[in-house]
Amino acid sequence: MATTKITAIDVGTTKICTVVAEVTPENELRILGVGIGPSAGLNKGMVDGVQIATEAIYSSVERAERASGEKIISAHIGISGPHISGNNSQGIIAITDQQQAISNSDVERALESARIFNVPNNRQVIHVVPRHYIVDGSDNISDPVGMFGSRLDVETHVVTCSLSAMQNLMTCVEGTGVQVESLVLQPFASAEAVTTPEERLHGCVLVDIGGGTTDVCIYRDGAVAHTAVLPVGGAHMTRDLVVALRVPQPSAEEAKRAYGHAIPSLVDETEEIEIPSFGSDENKIVKRRQLAEVLQARTEELMEMVAAEISRNGESALLSAGVILTGGAASLKGIELLTEEVLELPARVGRPHHLAGLSDILHDPAYATSVGLLQWALKEQSININPKPSTPIGGWISKLANLMRIILPQ
């Protein structure tokens, strides 16, 4: 019996990671191959050079094919960037035959009704995620199938993206010969990899700090309550070091990874480090505490932006499980301590878990999205996604067809 293979491609601002896995008989993931390469042609998670971005993706895919021995035909792709927008929406349908229990088709009609709202022609719905259901006024129902009632409401979180940004990303991936099987919002994927059902149930904030952006996803009662993409990431920390220390970008990045710390007071004030620099001198000596002070300032700014998103969505007191930090910059020493200080919530660094096979390299916050894309695809048998954009006329026809499905029970 042939095993099911799943491929995920995380197209990030600083790196591109392709992971091939197979699904075991126990319905778990076994990593077959990983291909990691530097990113190019992307800025803040968005394509700004199609040809060089395509070449960078192809390099990552080729490495994963060599490592796994598998030809990659299609893949699940992570999408992020400042163009992403999340809104809560409600869908309502009537159950005409009250002698029949609510069915899966009724739930699908309710979700479709939540999907229909005023979306501009230059934007595309990529996710309609149910938060909870209401049957005849009884709310907070997680699964209404099998229940009886005359009216079914669903509270959802609808994610939309820029149509052009989506098309550019898909063009780059398909330019490598890989078909886009689905587009998945990156923080949704990361949450699958590094958070637990209990954390999502009691309320938590996922903060995925990538190279060009930081994704924020707030969970309450086990469901998505709010999403946001902040235009600050690990690359901004590195750029601050370039300016403050007057060193090349590769030197600043290496120093950040090896000696960086988010809490200057925890660094020995006499400790000095040697960094390759600009100018006639090959290297320069700097205080490690100075490095930490620069990183602290940018990290505090980022966490204050996260705090604003939490305040926009409601009371932080409802987030008992606190903050889960992931993404490449989450490896910065002391970042969880600074997060707890700024947000006044418990914090931890999240790493991918529950993997078999060639998974050692993926046990790092930088690969949360890559692993999460696999887990999302495994969990969601039918992802609510329409990656192929419609023409304006086709869009009206699609909306009309959806409306008829809602009005006329199946």
C-alpha positions in Angstrom: 0.0 0.0 0.0 1.4 3.4 -1.1 2.1 5.9 1.6 0.9 9.4 1.5 3.5 12.1 0.9 3.1 15.7 1.9 5.3 18.6 0.9 5.5 22.1 2.5 7.4 25.2 1.3 7.9 28.1 3.7 8.8 31.1 1.5 10.3 33.6 3.9 12.2 36.8 3.7 15.5 35.4 4.9 15.3 31.7 4.0 13.2 29.2 2.0 12.6 25.8 3.5 11.1 22.8 1.7 10.1 19.8 3.7 9.0 16.4 2.4 7.2 14.0 4.8 5.2 10.8 4.7 2.1 9.9 6.7 2.7 6.8 8.9 0.0 4.2 9.5 -0.4 5.9 12.9 -1.3 9.1 11.1 1.9 10.8 12.1 4.5 12.6 10.1 7.9 11.1 9.2 10.3 13.6 7.7 12.0 12.3 4.5 14.0 15.3 3.4 14.6 18.9 4.0 15.9 21.6 1.6 17.0 25.0 3.1 18.4 27.8 1.1 18.8 31.6 1.3 15.8 33.7 0.2 16.0 36.2 -2.7 13.5 38.4 -4.4 11.3 38.8 -1.3 10.8 41.8 1.0 8.6 41.6 4.1 7.2 38.3 3.0 6.2 39.6 -0.4 7.7 38.9 -3.8 9.5 41.9 -5.3 11.5 40.0 -8.0 9.7 37.1 -9.7 12.7 35.6 -11.5 15.2 35.6 -8.6 12.5 34.5 -6.2 11.6 31.6 -8.5 15.3 30.6 -8.7 15.6 30.7 -4.9 12.5 28.5 -4.4 13.7 26.1 -7.1 17.1 25.7 -5.2 15.3 24.8 -2.0 12.9 22.3 -3.8 15.9 20.7 -5.6 17.7 20.2 -2.3 14.6 18.6 -0.7 14.2 16.3 -3.7 17.8 15.1 -3.4 17.5 14.6 0.4 14.2 12.7 0.2 14.6 10.8 -3.1 11.1 12.0 -4.1 10.0 14.1 -7.0 8.0 17.1 -5.7 4.8 17.5 -7.7 2.7 19.7 -5.4 3.1 21.5 -2.1 1.3 23.5 0.6 2.7 27.0 0.7 2.8 29.5 3.6 1.7 33.0 3.0 2.2 36.1 5.0 3.0 39.8 4.7 1.5 43.2 5.6 -1.2 42.7 3.0 -2.8 40.0 5.1 -6.0 41.0 6.9 -8.2 39.1 9.3 -11.8 39.9 10.3 -14.4 38.2 12.3 -17.6 37.4 10.4 -20.9 35.7 11.1 -22.9 33.3 8.9 -26.6 32.4 9.3 -28.7 29.8 7.6 -32.2 28.4 8.2 -32.7 24.6 8.7 -36.0 24.0 6.8 -36.5 20.4 7.7 -36.4 20.4 11.5 -37.1 16.7 11.6 -33.6 16.1 10.3 -30.5 16.6 12.3 -28.0 19.3 11.2 -25.6 17.8 8.6 -22.2 18.5 7.3 -23.7 20.2 4.3 -25.6 22.6 6.6 -22.3 23.5 8.3 -20.7 24.1 4.9 -23.6 26.4 3.9 -23.2 28.3 7.1 -19.5 28.7 6.5 -20.2 29.9 2.9 -22.6 32.5 4.2 -19.9 33.8 6.5 -17.5 34.0 3.5 -19.8 36.4 1.6 -19.1 39.9 2.7 -17.8 43.0 1.0 -14.4 41.9 -0.2 -12.8 44.4 -2.7 -11.9 43.0 -6.2 -8.2 43.3 -5.4 -8.4 41.0 -2.4 -9.0 37.2 -2.1 -10.4 35.1 0.8 -8.0 32.4 1.7 -9.4 31.1 5.0 -12.8 30.9 6.7 -12.0 29.4 10.1 -15.0 28.6 12.4 -14.7 29.9 15.9 -17.9 28.5 17.3 -21.5 27.7 16.3 -24.9 28.8 17.6 -28.0 26.6 17.3 -31.4 28.3 18.1 -29.6 30.7 20.5 -27.5 28.1 22.2 -24.0 29.3 21.7 -20.3 28.2 22.1 -21.1 24.9 20.3 -18.0 23.3 18.8 -19.7 20.9 16.5 -23.4 21.2 15.6 -23.5 18.1 13.4 -26.2 15.7 14.7 -28.1 18.4 16.7 -31.6 19.6 16.0 -32.7 23.2 15.4 -34.3 25.7 13.0 -31.4 28.1 12.7 -27.6 27.7 12.5 -25.2 30.5 13.1 -21.4 30.4 12.9 -18.9 32.8 14.1 -15.8 32.7 11.9 -12.4 34.4 11.4 -12.0 35.3 7.7 -8.5 35.9 6.3 -8.0 37.8 3.1 -4.9 38.7 1.2 -3.8 41.0 -1.7 -4.8 39.3 -5.0 -1.6 40.5 -6.7 0.7 39.4 -3.8 -1.0 36.0 -3.9 -0.6 35.7 -7.7 3.1 36.7 -7.5 3.8 34.0 -4.9 1.9 31.3 -6.8 3.7 32.3 -10.0 7.1 31.9 -8.4 6.2 28.5 -6.9 4.6 27.2 -10.1 7.6 28.5 -12.1 9.6 25.7 -10.4 7.3 23.1 -11.7 5.5 22.6 -8.3 1.7 22.9 -8.2 0.3 25.0 -5.3 -1.9 22.6 -3.4 -3.1 25.1 -0.9 -2.1 28.5 0.6 -2.0 28.6 4.4 -1.6 31.6 6.6 1.8 31.2 8.2 0.8 31.9 11.9 -1.9 29.2 11.5 0.7 26.8 10.4 3.2 27.8 13.1 0.5 27.4 15.8 -0.1 23.8 14.7 3.6 23.1 15.3 4.4 24.9 18.6 1.1 25.4 20.6 -0.9 22.8 22.4 -4.7 22.4 22.4 -4.8 23.3 26.1 -2.9 26.6 25.5 -5.4 27.5 22.7 -8.3 26.6 24.9 -7.2 28.8 27.8 -6.1 31.6 25.6 -2.7 32.3 24.2 -0.8 34.6 21.7 1.4 33.1 19.1 4.2 35.6 18.1 6.1 34.3 15.0 9.1 36.6 14.5 10.3 36.1 11.0 12.9 38.0 9.0 10.8 40.8 7.6 7.6 40.6 9.5 6.1 39.3 12.8 2.9 37.3 12.7 0.5 37.5 15.6 -2.4 35.1 16.2 -4.6 35.2 19.3 -6.5 32.2 20.4 -9.4 32.1 22.9 -11.6 29.1 23.8 -9.6 27.0 21.4 -10.4 29.1 18.3 -8.7 32.0 16.4 -9.9 35.4 17.7 -7.5 37.8 16.0 -4.7 37.8 13.5 -2.2 40.5 12.5 1.0 40.9 10.6 3.5 43.5 12.0 6.1 45.1 9.7 9.0 44.4 12.0 11.2 41.2 12.2 14.6 39.8 12.9 16.1 41.6 9.9 15.3 44.9 11.6 17.3 43.8 14.6 20.3 43.0 12.4 20.0 46.3 10.6 20.0 48.2 13.9 23.3 46.5 14.7 24.7 47.4 11.4 23.9 51.1 12.1 24.9 51.1 15.7 28.1 49.1 15.5 29.0 50.1 11.9 29.7 46.5 10.8 28.6 44.6 7.6 25.2 42.8 7.6 26.7 39.3 7.7 28.9 40.2 10.7 25.9 41.8 12.5 23.8 38.7 11.9 26.5 36.3 13.1 27.0 38.5 16.2 23.3 38.6 17.0 23.1 34.8 16.8 26.2 34.1 18.8 26.3 36.9 21.4 22.9 38.6 21.3 20.8 39.0 24.4 17.5 40.8 25.0 18.3 41.7 28.6 21.5 43.8 28.9 21.6 43.6 32.7 22.2 39.8 32.4 25.3 40.4 30.3 28.7 40.9 31.9 29.5 44.6 31.4 33.2 43.9 30.9 32.7 41.2 28.3 34.0 42.2 24.8 33.6 40.6 21.4 35.4 40.9 18.2 33.4 41.6 15.0 34.5 42.1 11.4 33.9 45.7 10.5 33.8 48.3 7.8 36.9 50.5 7.2 40.6 49.9 7.2 40.6 47.7 10.3 39.5 44.1 9.6 37.9 43.7 13.1 36.7 45.8 15.9 36.1 45.2 19.6 32.7 46.1 21.0 31.1 45.6 24.4 28.7 42.7 24.4 26.3 44.7 26.6 26.2 47.4 23.8 25.0 44.7 21.4 22.3 43.7 23.9 21.2 47.3 24.4 20.5 47.7 20.7 18.6 44.4 20.5 16.6 45.2 23.7 15.4 48.5 22.2 14.1 46.9 19.0 12.6 43.9 20.8 10.8 46.1 23.3 9.3 48.1 20.3 8.1 44.8 18.8 6.5 43.6 22.0 4.7 47.0 22.4 3.2 46.5 19.0 2.1 43.0 20.0 0.6 44.5 23.2 -1.4 46.9 21.0 -2.8 44.0 19.0 -3.8 42.3 22.3 -5.5 45.4 23.6 -7.3 45.8 20.2 -8.8 42.4 20.7 -9.8 42.5 24.3 -8.5 41.8 27.8 -5.1 40.2 28.2 -6.5 38.6 31.4 -8.3 36.1 29.2 -4.9 34.8 27.9 -4.0 32.5 30.7 -1.5 30.5 28.7 0.4 33.6 27.8 2.7 34.0 24.8 4.4 31.4 22.6 7.4 32.9 20.7 8.6 31.2 17.6 10.3 32.1 14.3 14.1 32.6 13.7 14.4 35.6 16.0 12.8 33.7 18.9 16.2 32.1 19.4 17.5 35.4 20.8 18.6 34.8 24.4 16.4 36.4 27.0 13.6 37.2 24.6 11.0 35.3 26.7 12.0 37.2 29.8 11.7 40.6 28.1 8.3 39.5 26.6 7.0 38.6 30.1 8.2 42.0 31.4 6.6 44.0 28.6 3.3 42.1 28.1 2.9 40.9 31.8 2.0 37.5 30.5 3.9 34.1 30.9 6.1 33.4 27.8 8.0 30.6 26.4 9.9 29.8 23.2 8.0 27.3 21.0 9.8 24.6 19.0 8.3 22.0 16.6 7.5 18.7 18.2 6.0 15.2 17.4 8.2 14.5 14.4 10.0 11.3 13.3 12.7 10.7 10.7 15.1 13.4 9.6 13.7 15.9 12.1 16.7 17.0 14.2 17.4 20.1 12.1 13.7 21.1 12.3 13.7 21.2 16.1 14.2 24.9 16.0 11.8 27.9 16.2 13.0 29.0 12.7 11.2 26.0 11.2 7.9 26.2 13.0 6.0 27.3 9.8 7.6 24.6 7.7 6.6 21.9 10.1 3.2 23.5 10.8 2.3 23.5 7.1 2.7 19.7 7.1 0.6 19.3 10.3 -2.0 21.7 9.0 -2.3 19.7 5.8 -2.5 16.5 7.8 -5.2 17.8 10.1 -7.3 19.7 7.6 -8.5 17.2 5.0 -10.3 20.0 3.2 -8.6 23.4 3.5 -11.0 26.3 2.9 -9.0 27.9 0.1 -9.5 29.1 -3.4 -6.0 29.8 -4.7 -7.1 30.3 -8.3 -8.5 33.9 -8.5 -11.7 34.5 -10.4 -12.3 37.2 -13.0 -14.6 40.0 -12.0 -17.5 38.4 -13.8 -16.6 35.0 -12.5 -16.5 36.5 -9.0 -20.1 37.7 -9.3 -21.2 34.4 -10.6 -19.5 32.6 -7.8 -21.1 34.9 -5.2 -24.5 34.4 -6.8 -24.0 30.6 -6.7 -22.9 30.8 -3.1 -25.9 32.9 -2.2 -28.3 30.3 -3.8 -26.6 27.5 -1.9 -27.3 29.4 1.3 -31.0 30.2 0.5 -31.8 26.8 -0.9 -31.2 23.9 1.6 -29.5 20.9 0.3 
